[in-house]
Each structure stands twice: as C-alpha cells, then as structure tokens.
C-alpha cells in the first residue's frame, strides 16, 4: 500500500505545496510543531532515509537547503532546524522546522494550530522564494 506521502505526491491527498521538482516535493506538515514546519520528501518511496542511494540523499539535502533558505526569508526565526525521525510514515523524509531555541525541535512539544488561511499564505510565500 502506498504511503501517505506517495498519495500526496500522486495528488490523492491535498497538501500545502511549498516546492517541487521531478524528484522531490516539499509541503507543510499537517501537524506542525510551529507554523511553517515543512516536510521534504523524495518522490520515490523508500522507507528509510539511509537506504536512499548516495546521489538521491545528497540531492534531497540540497533541495531541502533551497527550501530552508526560502523559509528563512518568510518566517521570522533564528534558524531552520532539520530533523530526521522516519518512524511515523514509512517514506524517507526530513523535517524543516523554524526555530528560535533548541527545544523548538522537540517532537514532544504540543503541536501548533495553524489556520488554513495562514498555511496557504506561508506555502505561497515560501514557494515564491524557492530558487530551484
């Protein structure tokens, strides 16, 4: 069965798309730690990030770097943090999370409530600044 991310990639589930090319997609997390929390996902469904071939892993991080730069232009924060957990969805991905302190990256923190309007605004603003 296809992962939820594959279903998003295939257009079966809507998302707040931030960036996309032929190999990767970035979209806002539906259960964000903070507004703007973004997922970067390879379009090829592979469960474990370190099972990606070297080229795909490197290219995914370069794609994520471009998304993070755009996020930093849009969201007031000290840094864009990167987290790899990979247990919640069996499809390799990285989390890009706006942060002002290290504890902003704790997945035990309460999830932020972000309106549909704000998610649409953030996705559009980030997308307009991504330089792929």
PAVOVEX-459675 format. One record per residue (C-alpha): residue number from 1; residue in three letters; x, y, z. Coordinates in Angstrom, 3 decimals. Example, Ala and Ser with C-alpha at 12.3 -4.5 7.8 and 13.67 -1.06 7.14 Angstrom:
# PAVOVEX-459675
(1,'ala',(12.300,-4.500,7.800));
(2,'ser',(13.670,-1.060,7.140));
//
This chain:
# PAVOVEX-459675
(1,'unk',(0.000,0.000,0.000));
(2,'unk',(1.267,3.475,-0.882));
(3,'unk',(2.449,5.699,1.961));
(4,'unk',(0.505,8.849,2.802));
(5,'unk',(3.359,10.809,1.201));
(6,'unk',(3.063,8.849,-2.049));
(7,'unk',(-0.650,9.583,-2.005));
(8,'unk',(0.148,13.301,-1.588));
(9,'unk',(2.688,13.122,-4.427));
(10,'unk',(0.081,11.414,-6.630));
(11,'unk',(-2.488,14.129,-5.853));
(12,'unk',(-4.822,11.768,-3.975));
(13,'unk',(-4.466,13.807,-0.770));
(14,'unk',(-4.262,17.612,-0.817));
(15,'unk',(-1.304,19.454,0.672));
(16,'unk',(0.137,22.916,1.109));
(17,'unk',(2.839,22.521,-1.547));
(18,'unk',(5.935,24.623,-0.974));
(19,'unk',(8.251,23.369,-3.730));
(20,'unk',(8.521,20.532,-6.219));
(21,'unk',(10.765,19.246,-8.951));
(22,'unk',(10.891,15.941,-10.810));
(23,'unk',(12.463,14.069,-7.841));
(24,'unk',(11.380,15.818,-4.637));
(25,'unk',(8.457,17.620,-3.067));
(26,'unk',(8.193,19.912,-0.046));
(27,'unk',(4.915,20.631,1.725));
(28,'unk',(3.737,21.962,5.060));
(29,'unk',(3.304,19.405,7.830));
(30,'unk',(-0.373,18.956,8.760));
(31,'unk',(0.644,18.516,12.413));
(32,'unk',(3.326,21.212,12.710));
(33,'unk',(5.476,21.947,15.722));
(34,'unk',(5.360,25.591,14.597));
(35,'unk',(3.859,27.463,11.670));
(36,'unk',(5.869,26.771,8.531));
(37,'unk',(7.077,23.296,9.609));
(38,'unk',(7.835,21.701,6.242));
(39,'unk',(8.489,18.153,5.059));
(40,'unk',(10.911,17.353,2.234));
(41,'unk',(10.199,14.009,0.584));
(42,'unk',(11.706,12.099,-2.323));
(43,'unk',(9.077,11.108,-4.855));
(44,'unk',(10.473,7.597,-4.979));
(45,'unk',(9.012,5.746,-1.996));
(46,'unk',(11.807,4.319,0.141));
(47,'unk',(11.149,3.709,3.832));
(48,'unk',(14.471,4.541,5.484));
(49,'unk',(16.431,7.676,4.638));
(50,'unk',(19.776,5.882,4.755));
(51,'unk',(18.531,3.339,2.222));
(52,'unk',(18.441,6.150,-0.365));
(53,'unk',(21.314,5.937,-2.812));
(54,'unk',(24.061,8.488,-2.174));
(55,'unk',(23.094,10.724,-5.071));
(56,'unk',(19.421,10.896,-4.064));
(57,'unk',(20.259,11.584,-0.423));
(58,'unk',(22.707,14.350,-1.362));
(59,'unk',(20.298,15.877,-3.871));
(60,'unk',(17.436,15.761,-1.356));
(61,'unk',(19.519,17.699,1.159));
(62,'unk',(20.440,20.275,-1.496));
(63,'unk',(16.724,20.599,-2.355));
(64,'unk',(15.979,20.987,1.382));
(65,'unk',(18.665,23.671,1.649));
(66,'unk',(16.917,25.741,-1.026));
(67,'unk',(13.551,25.325,0.698));
(68,'unk',(15.080,26.256,4.070));
(69,'unk',(16.586,29.428,2.587));
(70,'unk',(13.168,30.451,1.281));
(71,'unk',(11.547,29.613,4.614));
(72,'unk',(14.078,31.823,6.422));
(73,'unk',(13.092,34.752,4.188));
(74,'unk',(9.403,34.312,5.054));
(75,'unk',(9.370,33.192,8.685));
(76,'unk',(10.912,35.203,11.482));
(77,'unk',(13.195,32.771,13.297));
(78,'unk',(16.844,32.332,14.248));
(79,'unk',(17.357,29.190,12.171));
(80,'unk',(15.636,26.476,10.218));
(81,'unk',(16.296,23.242,12.075));
(82,'unk',(16.497,19.834,10.419));
(83,'unk',(15.189,16.623,11.938));
(84,'unk',(15.028,13.081,10.632));
(85,'unk',(12.816,10.702,12.538));
(86,'unk',(11.215,8.465,9.983));
(87,'unk',(9.069,6.281,12.205));
(88,'unk',(5.689,7.938,11.753));
(89,'unk',(5.475,7.486,7.964));
(90,'unk',(7.343,4.686,6.146));
(91,'unk',(8.675,7.034,3.452));
(92,'unk',(12.034,8.812,3.781));
(93,'unk',(11.691,12.492,4.671));
(94,'unk',(13.250,15.378,6.557));
(95,'unk',(11.535,17.971,8.705));
(96,'unk',(12.481,21.636,8.260));
(97,'unk',(11.378,23.491,11.370));
(98,'unk',(11.646,27.226,12.084));
(99,'unk',(13.319,27.592,15.469));
(100,'unk',(14.432,30.195,17.960));
(101,'unk',(15.747,27.787,20.596));
(102,'unk',(16.829,24.144,20.543));
(103,'unk',(13.734,22.944,22.362));
(104,'unk',(11.602,24.100,19.405));
(105,'unk',(12.673,20.833,17.724));
(106,'unk',(11.247,18.556,20.401));
(107,'unk',(8.542,16.385,18.923));
(108,'unk',(7.057,16.025,22.402));
(109,'unk',(6.068,19.712,22.249));
(110,'unk',(2.393,20.474,21.693));
(111,'unk',(1.524,20.800,18.023));
(112,'unk',(0.752,24.264,16.705));
(113,'unk',(-2.707,25.134,15.463));
(114,'unk',(-2.323,26.936,12.136));
(115,'unk',(-5.306,28.181,10.161));
(116,'unk',(-5.930,27.129,6.581));
(117,'unk',(-5.512,30.771,5.554));
(118,'unk',(-2.108,31.032,7.257));
(119,'unk',(-0.934,27.721,5.760));
(120,'unk',(-1.945,28.902,2.292));
(121,'unk',(-0.157,32.225,2.834));
(122,'unk',(3.025,30.542,4.084));
(123,'unk',(3.102,27.938,1.305));
(124,'unk',(2.641,30.612,-1.353));
(125,'unk',(5.222,32.969,0.144));
(126,'unk',(7.842,30.231,0.538));
(127,'unk',(7.127,28.861,-2.937));
(128,'unk',(7.654,32.297,-4.489));
(129,'unk',(11.136,32.480,-2.936));
(130,'unk',(12.428,28.950,-3.593));
(131,'unk',(15.186,29.015,-6.183));
(132,'unk',(15.244,25.540,-7.713));
//
